[in-house]
Amino acid sequence: MNKYYLDYLEQLEAEAIHIMREVAGQFQKPALLFSGGKDSITLVRLAEKAFRPGKFPFPLVHIDTGHNFPEAIQYRDELAERLGEKLIVRHVEDTIKKQNLSEPTGRYASRNGLQTYTLLETIEEFGFDACIGGARRDEEKARAKERIFSVRDEFGQWDPKRQRPELWNIYNGRITLGENVRAFPISNWTELDVWNYIKREEIELPNIYFTHERECLVRDGKLMATSDFIHRDPEEEIVTRNVRFRTVGDMTCTAAVESIAYDIDSVIAEIVDSKISERGATRIDDKLSETAMEDRKKGGYF
């Protein structure tokens, strides 16, 4: 075999590292959005490969709804401490109080949509001109419209008609005062690519990504983690199941899947056999309307 041949994971890794270095080179105050989920964990490993032995040229930033999975929050804090990198956490609850926002109520109440307000506040507070995120084009149809460098206007809004061409891996980071960019280094990756990379790199993940026994609320045929944050109708059943989470978002809008995948090879096998995307299978907030994700993105959502 040609010693210069790169397998597909090495090609994806090389592209992502190139994008991260482009962000560091083109912007004055970038940040890496980090939630403790598998995609942002993958970004951190890529940042290590891009910038070690030096420090990251950006802080890790988490917009905390206050309704996150405790396992993800614990992982977030432990990872930042182990790496010795700066972690900035801003809380949606503080924004609700500061801006006197109306918190959603009822059966599908979630703070997930309110993250936008806190994210835009945080961008303004620190003067971030680029935010690196772990979005992938295979997640959802609105994500598929996204460029790798996605320009947002002075109000943080995304307009798909203003997306710039990205030919020959040339990324245009020119922005005017007040604008900022969301950069997506793993945009061309799939869920399966992420898991294969995690396996190759032997990356530790929060244990909720693997099968465990959990008490769940049955809602619209989906299994939600029981929590004081989640409104429960009297007729809704509580069951105990062996489950895992394909994606780790706000507890109020993220469902589990029944699973027997106790290790990474079993998870990969499940993904290969799955006919539904991770968000399609587990994210309640994406199903509130046909354009739920795109509407949130146009308002400034990650």
C-alpha positions in Angstrom: 0.0 0.0 0.0 1.2 3.5 -0.8 2.5 4.9 2.5 0.9 8.3 1.7 -2.6 6.8 1.3 -5.1 8.0 3.8 -8.1 6.0 4.8 -11.5 7.7 5.0 -11.2 8.5 8.7 -7.8 10.1 8.2 -9.2 12.2 5.3 -12.1 13.4 7.5 -9.7 14.1 10.4 -7.3 16.0 8.1 -10.1 18.1 6.7 -11.4 18.9 10.2 -8.0 19.9 11.5 -7.5 22.1 8.4 -10.9 23.9 9.2 -10.0 24.4 12.9 -6.7 25.9 11.9 -8.4 28.2 9.4 -10.7 29.4 12.2 -7.8 30.1 14.4 -6.0 31.9 11.6 -8.9 33.9 10.2 -10.7 35.1 13.4 -9.7 37.2 16.3 -11.8 35.6 19.1 -13.1 32.1 18.3 -14.7 29.7 20.8 -15.5 26.0 20.7 -19.1 25.2 21.7 -18.9 22.2 24.1 -21.7 20.3 25.6 -20.2 17.0 26.8 -21.9 15.2 23.9 -20.1 12.9 21.5 -19.8 15.4 18.6 -18.3 18.2 20.8 -16.0 15.6 22.4 -14.8 14.6 19.0 -14.1 18.3 18.3 -12.0 18.5 21.4 -9.9 15.5 20.3 -9.5 17.2 16.8 -8.4 20.4 18.6 -5.8 18.5 20.5 -4.4 17.2 17.2 -4.6 20.6 15.6 -2.9 22.6 18.3 -1.0 20.5 20.8 1.5 20.8 22.5 0.3 24.4 22.7 -2.9 25.6 24.4 -6.1 25.8 22.4 -6.5 29.2 20.7 -10.1 29.4 22.0 -12.0 28.6 25.2 -14.6 25.9 25.5 -18.1 27.4 25.9 -21.2 25.6 27.1 -24.7 27.1 27.1 -26.3 25.2 30.0 -30.1 25.0 30.0 -30.1 23.7 33.6 -31.9 20.6 32.3 -28.9 18.7 30.9 -28.0 15.1 31.7 -25.9 15.1 34.9 -23.6 12.6 33.3 -22.8 15.0 30.5 -22.2 17.9 32.9 -19.8 15.8 35.0 -17.9 14.7 31.9 -17.7 18.3 30.6 -16.1 19.5 33.9 -13.7 16.6 34.2 -12.5 16.9 30.6 -11.9 20.7 30.8 -9.9 20.1 34.1 -7.9 17.2 32.7 -7.0 19.2 29.5 -6.2 22.4 31.4 -8.3 24.4 29.0 -10.6 27.3 29.9 -14.3 26.5 30.2 -16.9 29.2 30.1 -20.4 28.2 31.2 -23.4 30.5 30.8 -26.9 29.6 32.1 -30.2 29.9 30.3 -31.9 30.4 33.6 -29.9 33.6 34.2 -31.0 34.9 30.7 -34.6 34.1 31.5 -34.4 36.3 34.6 -32.3 39.0 33.0 -34.5 39.4 29.9 -37.7 38.5 31.6 -38.3 35.7 29.1 -41.4 33.5 29.2 -40.4 30.0 30.0 -42.3 27.4 28.0 -44.9 25.3 29.9 -47.0 22.3 29.3 -46.4 18.8 27.9 -43.5 19.7 25.5 -42.0 22.5 27.6 -38.3 22.8 27.0 -35.6 25.5 27.4 -33.8 24.3 24.3 -35.1 27.1 22.2 -34.1 29.7 24.8 -30.5 28.7 24.4 -30.4 31.1 21.5 -30.8 34.1 23.7 -28.0 33.0 26.0 -25.7 32.1 23.2 -26.1 35.5 21.6 -25.6 37.2 25.0 -22.4 35.1 25.4 -21.1 36.0 22.0 -21.6 39.7 22.8 -20.2 39.4 26.3 -16.9 38.0 25.1 -16.8 39.5 21.6 -16.6 36.1 19.9 -16.4 36.4 16.1 -16.5 32.6 15.4 -18.1 29.7 17.2 -16.9 26.2 16.4 -19.8 23.6 16.6 -20.3 19.9 16.1 -23.2 20.0 13.7 -23.2 17.5 10.8 -25.1 17.6 7.5 -26.6 14.2 8.1 -28.4 15.2 11.3 -31.4 17.1 9.8 -32.5 18.7 6.6 -31.8 22.3 7.7 -28.2 21.2 8.7 -27.7 20.0 5.1 -28.1 23.6 3.8 -25.3 24.8 6.1 -21.9 25.7 4.9 -18.8 24.9 6.9 -18.3 28.6 7.6 -21.8 29.8 8.2 -22.1 33.6 8.4 -24.6 35.1 10.9 -25.7 38.8 10.8 -25.4 41.4 13.5 -28.5 39.9 15.2 -27.1 36.4 15.1 -29.6 35.3 12.4 -28.9 32.7 9.7 -30.1 33.3 6.1 -29.6 30.2 3.8 -29.7 32.5 0.8 -26.6 34.3 2.0 -24.4 31.2 2.2 -21.1 31.5 0.5 -19.6 29.0 -2.0 -16.8 26.9 -0.6 -14.9 25.6 -3.5 -11.6 23.7 -3.3 -11.7 23.8 0.5 -11.3 27.6 0.5 -13.2 29.1 3.5 -14.1 32.8 3.4 -14.1 34.2 7.0 -14.5 37.8 6.0 -17.2 39.5 8.1 -18.3 43.0 8.9 -18.6 44.6 12.3 -21.2 42.8 14.3 -21.4 39.7 12.2 -20.0 36.3 13.3 -19.5 32.8 11.9 -20.5 29.3 13.0 -17.8 26.9 11.9 -18.5 23.2 11.5 -15.3 21.1 11.1 -17.2 17.8 11.1 -20.0 18.9 8.8 -19.1 16.1 6.3 -19.0 13.4 8.9 -21.9 11.0 9.6 -23.0 9.6 13.0 -21.3 6.4 12.0 -18.0 8.2 11.1 -18.0 9.9 14.6 -18.4 6.5 16.3 -15.7 4.9 14.2 -13.4 7.8 15.0 -14.2 7.5 18.7 -13.4 3.8 18.5 -10.1 4.4 16.7 -9.0 7.1 19.1 -10.2 5.2 22.1 -12.1 8.3 23.4 -14.0 7.9 26.6 -17.7 9.0 26.6 -20.4 9.6 29.2 -21.9 6.3 30.1 -25.4 7.2 28.9 -24.2 6.6 25.3 -24.2 2.9 26.2 -27.0 0.6 27.4 -28.0 1.0 31.0 -31.2 0.3 33.0 -33.2 3.4 33.4 -36.6 4.5 34.6 -38.4 6.2 31.6 -41.5 8.1 30.8 -43.4 6.8 27.8 -44.5 9.7 25.6 -45.8 9.4 22.1 -44.2 6.1 21.8 -40.8 7.4 22.9 -38.8 6.8 26.1 -37.9 10.0 28.0 -35.6 10.0 31.0 -37.7 10.7 34.1 -36.8 14.1 35.7 -38.4 16.8 37.8 -37.9 19.1 34.7 -40.3 17.1 32.5 -44.0 17.6 32.8 -45.9 14.4 33.2 -49.5 13.8 32.3 -51.3 11.5 34.8 -52.0 8.9 32.1 -48.4 8.7 31.0 -46.7 5.4 32.1 -43.4 5.1 33.9 -41.4 2.0 32.8 -37.9 0.5 33.5 -36.0 -0.3 30.3 -32.5 -1.0 29.0 -31.8 2.1 27.0 -29.0 4.3 25.7 -29.0 7.8 24.2 -27.9 8.4 20.6 -27.7 12.2 21.2 -27.3 14.1 24.5 -29.3 17.3 24.5 -31.7 18.9 26.9 -33.4 16.1 29.0 -36.8 17.6 28.2 -36.6 17.0 24.5 -34.2 14.1 24.1 -35.5 10.5 24.0 -33.7 7.3 24.6 -33.7 4.2 22.4 -34.1 0.6 23.7 -30.7 -1.1 23.2 -28.4 -3.9 24.1 -25.3 -2.0 23.0 -23.1 -2.2 26.1 -19.9 -1.5 24.2 -18.7 0.6 21.2 -18.7 -2.3 18.7 -22.3 -3.0 19.6 -23.2 0.7 19.2 -21.6 0.8 15.8 -23.6 -2.3 14.8 -26.8 -0.7 15.9 -26.1 2.4 13.9 -25.3 0.4 10.8 -28.7 -1.4 11.1 -30.7 1.8 11.9 -33.0 3.3 9.3 -33.6 6.6 11.3 -31.2 9.4 12.0 -30.2 10.1 15.6 -32.2 13.3 15.7 -35.1 11.8 13.8 -35.3 9.0 16.4 -34.7 11.0 19.6 -35.1 14.8 19.4 -38.7 15.9 20.2 -38.0 19.6 19.5 -37.3 18.9 15.9 -40.8 17.4 15.4 -42.8 20.4 16.7 -43.1 21.6 13.1 -41.8 20.8 9.6 -39.3 23.6 9.8 -38.5 23.6 13.5 -34.7 23.4 13.2 -34.5 25.9 10.4 -36.7 28.4 12.2 -34.5 28.2 15.3 -31.3 28.6 13.2 -32.8 31.7 11.5 -33.3 33.1 15.0 -29.7 32.6 16.0 -29.6 29.0 17.2 -26.4 27.0 17.0 
